[in-house]
Structure formats: C-alpha cells, structure tokens
Amino acid sequence: MVGRIITSLDCVAEGADWLGRREPRFAVALAQVGPLPLRREEDGFAALLRAIVGQQVSVASARAIWGRLEGLGLTDAPVMAAASDEDLRAAGLSRQKARYGRALAQAGIDFNALRGVPDVDVVQTLVAVPGIGVWTAEIYAMFALGRADVFAPGDLALQEAARMLFGLEARPSDKALRKMAEEWSPWRSVAARILWAYYRVAKDREGVI
C-alpha cells in the first residue's frame, strides 16, 4: 500500500495542522517557522544521480559538477552507463562517485514502477545500488515520490532539531528518532519539514545570542 502522496502546499498544510494538534511542540515550532515548503522534485535517474553528486561536497561544488554533467548529457542513464572513467573524471566526479553513477545507470531500476510500491520497498530497491544509503533512499521517497509518511532519522539536522524542540539532553540516535517519529504517522515527512525549518530558525537565533 502506497498511502498518501504530497502533491501541493495544501497537502503540506493539512499535515502540519494535524501534527500541530497532535503534538503541542510542533504547534510551537510552526508558530515560529511559518508556512512550510512543498519541496517536491521530479523523480527518476537524475534525481538520484544528483543526490550522489552532492554527497560530501559543498553546495557550490555539487552545482558546478552537476552543470558539467548536464552539459555532457551524463544525466541521462544510457549515456552515464556507457561513459568512461575519463569522461566522468573530466566532469568532476571522483573515482568512487563515477563508479556509483555507472552502477545506478546500469541497475535497471523501473522508476515508473517505484511510484506504485510501498515505502519500504522503495527503500529496499534503492539501497541495493552501490552509493545509495538509507538516508538517500528516504529523501528520494519523500521529495521525488512525495510520500507523506516517510522520515529520515539519520539526518543530523533532524536529530539536532528534535533535541532542541523536545528538550532532550542529547541528540537522539537514528534508532531513537525513528521510534519517536512513529507518533507522527501518517505525516512523518511533514514532521521532517517542520523540524528542518525549526532547525534553521533555532540556529539563527542562537547565532544572534
């Protein structure tokens, strides 16, 4: 069963309202952060390749590399699959990311079919590809597929936001935050949006102090 798909800002607002009524601390956060973003992107090979490109590099570097890949047509799976190491290094990919990019292109993922399978199967399919971890797979499910009830507890910003908002002594582990998030179903991906927004606001406030 696929469940609810987020397609518009109205969906996000509906989830935020539900969460704010269920958990008073989300209501406090929402009063500080304002309307939440939609954060939807097109699904498919390019979305996952972009995630690989962005791993462990600055936003500026990722954008520059992505621009070169687009210019060379390497954001198309068949072209990436046939590319040489030299082609990929010239575009700015490390040896490891070149291997990951080709592995993704050669994995034969049916991206259209992914739209109709349960969240857990989306994640299992994607993490079978070298270079794609659980975090990347969950982010893809949230923003490329619009799944309303997916969370990414391995995200450090989400962990830190939960610590601040819920008054925890320490940043929760991946496992602990995943357990906390069970209470936010069926709108866990909206809960993530709230926490990310709260993280930015809280960090800015601490910086001023």
C-alpha positions as CSV (number, residue, x, y, z in Angstrom):
1,M,0.0,0.0,0.0
2,V,1.4,3.3,-1.1
3,G,-0.5,5.7,1.2
4,R,-0.9,9.5,0.9
5,I,1.1,11.4,-1.7
6,I,2.0,15.0,-1.1
7,T,1.2,16.9,-4.3
8,S,0.6,20.5,-3.2
9,L,1.2,23.1,-0.5
10,D,-2.4,22.3,0.7
11,C,-1.2,18.7,1.5
12,V,1.7,20.1,3.5
13,A,-0.6,22.5,5.3
14,E,-3.0,19.7,6.1
15,G,-0.2,17.6,7.6
16,A,1.2,20.5,9.6
17,D,-2.3,21.2,11.1
18,W,-2.7,17.6,12.1
19,L,0.8,17.5,13.6
20,G,0.3,20.8,15.5
21,R,-2.9,19.4,17.0
22,R,-1.4,16.1,18.0
23,E,1.9,17.4,19.4
24,P,2.0,20.8,21.1
25,R,5.7,21.3,20.5
26,F,5.1,21.1,16.7
27,A,2.5,23.9,17.2
28,V,5.2,26.0,18.9
29,A,7.6,25.3,16.1
30,L,5.0,26.1,13.4
31,A,4.3,29.5,15.0
32,Q,8.0,30.3,14.6
33,V,8.7,29.0,11.2
34,G,5.6,30.0,9.2
35,P,4.3,28.1,6.1
36,L,6.3,25.0,5.2
37,P,7.8,24.5,1.7
38,L,6.5,21.8,-0.7
39,R,9.9,20.5,-1.6
40,R,8.9,18.3,-4.5
41,E,11.2,17.4,-7.3
42,E,10.9,15.2,-10.5
43,D,11.6,11.5,-9.8
44,G,13.9,9.3,-11.8
45,F,17.5,8.6,-12.5
46,A,18.6,12.2,-12.5
47,A,17.2,12.9,-9.0
48,L,19.2,10.0,-7.5
49,L,22.4,10.9,-9.5
50,R,22.1,14.4,-8.2
51,A,22.0,13.0,-4.6
52,I,25.2,11.0,-5.3
53,V,26.9,14.0,-6.8
54,G,26.1,16.1,-3.7
55,Q,27.5,13.6,-1.2
56,Q,30.3,15.1,1.0
57,V,30.9,18.2,-1.2
58,S,29.7,21.8,-0.8
59,V,26.6,23.0,-2.4
60,A,28.6,25.2,-4.8
61,S,30.8,22.3,-5.9
62,A,27.8,20.0,-6.4
63,R,26.1,22.6,-8.6
64,A,29.3,23.1,-10.7
65,I,29.7,19.3,-11.2
66,W,26.0,18.9,-12.0
67,G,26.2,21.6,-14.6
68,R,29.1,19.9,-16.3
69,L,27.3,16.5,-16.2
70,E,24.2,18.1,-17.8
71,G,26.3,19.8,-20.5
72,L,27.8,16.4,-21.4
73,G,24.5,14.6,-21.4
74,L,25.6,12.4,-18.5
75,T,22.4,13.0,-16.5
76,D,20.8,10.5,-19.0
77,A,21.1,6.9,-17.8
78,P,22.2,5.3,-21.1
79,V,24.9,7.9,-21.6
80,M,26.1,7.6,-18.0
81,A,26.2,3.8,-18.3
82,A,28.4,4.0,-21.3
83,A,30.7,6.7,-20.1
84,S,34.4,6.1,-19.5
85,D,36.3,6.9,-16.3
86,E,38.0,9.7,-18.1
87,D,34.7,11.2,-19.2
88,L,33.4,11.2,-15.6
89,R,36.6,12.5,-14.0
90,A,36.6,15.3,-16.5
91,A,33.1,16.2,-15.4
92,G,34.4,16.4,-11.8
93,L,33.3,13.1,-10.3
94,S,35.7,11.3,-8.0
95,R,36.6,7.7,-8.9
96,Q,34.1,6.4,-6.3
97,K,31.3,8.6,-7.5
98,A,31.9,7.7,-11.1
99,R,31.5,4.0,-10.0
100,Y,28.3,4.8,-8.2
101,G,26.9,6.8,-11.1
102,R,27.5,4.0,-13.5
103,A,26.1,1.4,-11.1
104,L,22.9,3.4,-10.8
105,A,22.7,3.8,-14.6
106,Q,23.2,0.1,-15.0
107,A,20.9,-1.0,-12.2
108,G,17.8,-1.2,-14.4
109,I,15.5,0.5,-11.8
110,D,12.0,0.9,-13.1
111,F,11.4,4.4,-11.8
112,N,7.8,4.4,-13.0
113,A,7.1,1.2,-11.1
114,L,8.6,2.7,-7.9
115,R,5.7,5.2,-7.8
116,G,3.3,2.4,-7.1
117,V,5.2,0.3,-4.5
118,P,5.2,0.7,-0.6
119,D,7.7,2.9,1.0
120,V,9.7,0.1,2.5
121,D,10.1,-1.5,-1.0
122,V,11.2,1.8,-2.4
123,V,14.0,2.0,0.1
124,Q,15.0,-1.7,-0.3
125,T,15.2,-1.3,-4.1
126,L,17.3,1.9,-3.9
127,V,19.8,0.8,-1.2
128,A,20.7,-2.3,-3.3
129,V,22.5,0.1,-5.6
130,P,26.1,1.0,-4.5
131,G,26.4,4.6,-3.3
132,I,22.8,4.9,-2.2
133,G,22.2,4.6,1.5
134,V,19.1,4.6,3.6
135,W,19.2,8.4,4.1
136,T,19.4,9.0,0.3
137,A,16.6,6.5,-0.4
138,E,14.3,8.0,2.2
139,I,14.9,11.5,0.9
140,Y,14.1,10.3,-2.6
141,A,10.9,8.8,-1.3
142,M,9.9,12.0,0.5
143,F,10.7,14.6,-2.2
144,A,10.8,12.8,-5.6
145,L,7.9,10.4,-4.9
146,G,6.0,12.7,-2.4
147,R,5.5,10.0,0.2
148,A,3.7,11.6,3.1
149,D,4.7,9.1,5.8
150,V,8.5,8.7,5.3
151,F,11.1,10.1,7.7
152,A,14.9,10.3,7.5
153,P,16.1,9.8,11.1
154,G,19.7,9.5,10.0
155,D,19.7,13.2,9.1
156,L,21.8,15.2,11.6
157,A,19.8,18.4,11.2
158,L,16.6,16.4,12.1
159,Q,18.3,14.9,15.1
160,E,19.5,18.2,16.3
161,A,16.2,19.9,15.7
162,A,14.4,17.2,17.7
163,R,16.9,17.6,20.5
164,M,16.2,21.4,20.7
165,L,12.4,21.2,20.2
166,F,11.8,18.4,22.6
167,G,14.3,19.5,25.2
168,L,16.4,16.3,25.0
169,E,19.7,16.1,26.8
170,A,21.5,14.8,23.8
171,R,20.9,14.4,20.1
172,P,18.8,11.3,19.5
173,S,20.3,8.4,17.6
174,D,18.9,7.3,14.3
175,K,17.1,4.4,16.0
176,A,15.7,6.6,18.8
177,L,14.5,9.3,16.4
178,R,12.8,6.7,14.2
179,K,11.0,5.4,17.3
180,M,9.9,9.0,18.2
181,A,8.6,9.6,14.7
182,E,6.2,6.7,14.9
183,E,3.9,9.0,16.8
184,W,3.9,11.4,13.8
185,S,2.4,8.9,11.3
186,P,0.8,9.3,8.8
187,W,2.5,12.7,8.3
188,R,6.1,11.9,9.1
189,S,7.5,13.7,6.0
190,V,5.7,16.9,7.1
191,A,7.1,16.4,10.6
192,A,10.6,16.4,8.9
193,R,9.8,19.6,7.1
194,I,8.8,21.2,10.4
195,L,12.0,20.0,12.1
196,W,14.2,21.2,9.2
197,A,12.5,24.6,9.3
198,Y,12.8,24.8,13.1
199,Y,16.5,23.9,12.9
200,R,17.2,26.9,10.7
201,V,15.2,29.3,12.9
202,A,16.7,28.0,16.1
203,K,20.3,28.0,14.8
204,D,19.9,31.6,13.6
205,R,18.5,32.6,17.0
206,E,21.5,31.0,18.8
207,G,23.8,32.8,16.4
208,V,22.4,36.2,17.3
209,I,22.7,35.4,21.0
